[in-house]
Every structure is written in C-alpha cells, then in structure tokens.
Amino acid sequence: MDLKSRSYIGHTLRMSVVAAMAFGAACASTPPAPDASLQAAQQAITAAERIDAGHSAPGELGEARSKLAEANVAVKAGHMASAERLALESRAAAELASAKTASVKALAVNTEMKTSNAALLEELNRKGGESR
C-alpha cells in the first residue's frame, strides 16, 4: 500500500466518522415537553386565584404567571430543560402566593377573634359588676 492510498483511506475513515456523528446528532430527539409540570403549575395558579391571592400576594402570583408563560415559550422553542425549570418555578411561586394568602387570612381571623374576646370580657366584667 503506497502513501497515497493510505492517505485516501485515512481521509475516508475520518469523513465516515464525522458523518456518523452528524447523523447521530441529527437523529437525537428533543426530550418530551414537561406536560405534567406545566399542568401542575397551571393548577397551582388556579388554586391561588381561587383563594384571592391576587389581593394578598400579587407579586408572587404575577411571578407564577410570568414563569408559566416563559415555560410555554421555551416549549415552543424546543428548550425542554428550561421549560421544566420554569414550570417548577411557576408552581413554587403560585404555592407561595397561596401560603401567603392563607397566612394573611388567618391573621385577620385571629385579630377578629381577639377583638370579639375583648368585647365579651368587657361585657362579662360589666355584668359581673352589676350583680354585686
């Protein structure tokens, strides 16, 4: 085998390897869309809206909506890893909005109960003073 033949075989072999790698990369499929995460984020946002988180935690709810919109854009662009991360962030923000809303409502109930208890104690003291 002469030098020219070796060079031709070497070149052909290299080109075959490059072609095989390119073909393999082209055949690699895009991971599936994170449908479950997107749906969970949407459900968390809906749950937060149902308890009026837009009033008590508008920043968190707005962030949840924004992240979900970004996740949907990432899916359309084929960036499934980013879409998954954004959907998880959206769900976390929506759940935080729900938790903050629940906390605000619980504090309001607590304040109302304290006010009612104070009024009852005042009434009891007044009636107790009348019977003496």
Residue pairs with C-beta under 8 A, 6 or more apart in sequence:
30 78
30 80
31 80
31 81
32 80
33 75
33 80
33 83
34 71
34 75
34 80
34 83
34 84
34 87
37 71
37 83
37 84
37 87
37 88
37 91
38 68
38 71
38 72
38 75
38 83
38 87
40 87
40 91
41 64
41 67
41 68
41 71
41 87
41 88
41 90
41 91
41 94
42 68
44 64
44 90
44 91
44 94
44 95
44 98
45 61
45 64
45 65
45 68
45 90
45 94
47 94
47 98
48 54
48 57
48 60
48 61
48 64
48 94
48 95
48 97
48 98
48 101
49 61
51 98
51 101
51 102
51 105
52 101
53 60
53 61
53 94
53 97
53 98
53 100
53 101
54 61
55 101
56 97
56 100
56 101
56 104
56 105
57 96
57 97
57 98
57 100
57 101
57 104
60 93
60 94
60 96
60 97
60 100
61 93
61 94
61 97
63 90
63 93
64 90
64 91
64 93
64 94
64 97
65 90
66 90
67 86
67 87
67 89
67 90
67 93
68 86
68 87
68 90
70 86
71 82
71 83
71 84
71 86
71 87
71 90
72 83
74 80
74 82
74 83
74 86
75 83
